[in-house]
Amino acid sequence: MRKMIALAVVTGFLFAGPAQAQDKEKKEKVKPYRFTAFAVNMNSGPRAGTIDITLERLTTAEERDNLIAAFVEGGQDKLLSALQKVKPRVGYIRSANSIGYDLQYAWRIVNSDGTSRIIIGTDRPVSFFEASRNTRTMDYPFTIIEMRLDAKGEGEGRMASGTKISKSKDGKTIELENYGISPVALNQIKLQKR
């Protein structure tokens, strides 16, 4: 059953709020953000561990507009193709026992009280087994991360890996097919000191 994503993520992934705040920050030299989080996956039995999310840059308004246009024109498949062409990457995510995986989209919304929300999107790693057998999981190509942070860069979030994206019936929002089904909780997110 398709679940509509929370309003926060709907407005954040592509159709997100004020570009001015992010564009202003882009004009300044943005130093990398490095976050650590305690990830808890409840999907197939509780699994937990620390992950690192490093953002080397933020998505530009032009890149975002191109991704929106691709999605409007060709849906999930066209968006996936456009996302995979984003260069350079915006950062990477890794666990303690992995080499990491590139991130292609990062949009930051800063509120007047100093709190912020960061929406991150990327294609997901596909195993050789999946690709060679063209399993049903190939229809779920995205990973979406949402982090809600206080003014010190601490907070919590969620990560939905293996997600299928489509337009809502009214065509104005994005729906994630499985966001509501036990996403990975990101607890104790902390911005690491530079």
Phi, psi and omega in degrees: 000134182281132178247137177283136180289159179301148182308324180300319181281324178304312183282348185264321190295300178240316186272038189281158183311204198307119177286336184301317182299315181288321179297320178300316180293327180293328180292328174279159177282115181272122176279153181300143173260131175236120181246146167244150179212153174262109185266132178237116180257117182260005186297307183232063184088141184300127173226142183216157177176167181272139174235154175248134174237117179245125176252114181276337178198172175251157177294138177279161177298323179295316178298317180298315179299320179296321179292319178298314180299318179297317180294315180296320182288315188227014177067206186302317184296316180291322177297316180301314179299315180294321180296320180291341180269354181296123179222141348288167178302163176268343180167205180205162176232142178205155173258175184299332183247029177228163179273347177108166181218135183294146174250139183251347184219131175213118181238127183246129177244120181255129178271164183297336180272005178092349176287160180212165176228133178239126177251127182238139178222148177199167168285163181255154177299137179244128181284160177301319180301313179300310184295317184289331181259356180048053183292167181301332181297342178296343177280359184237075193268359187250153166238128180239133179236135173235127177239134175247120189236147173277184184296338179272357181086024178245149179171214182213171181193191179218152176227128176248113181252141184074060186244143176253135183247139173213168177280149173290170182300325179277355176075009186256349180224170178255139175247138172256128186298322187236023182299324183281354184262090175044064174292170177284127177276133175253105183256158176052045176293134179223132172284124181279144180293143180280000000 
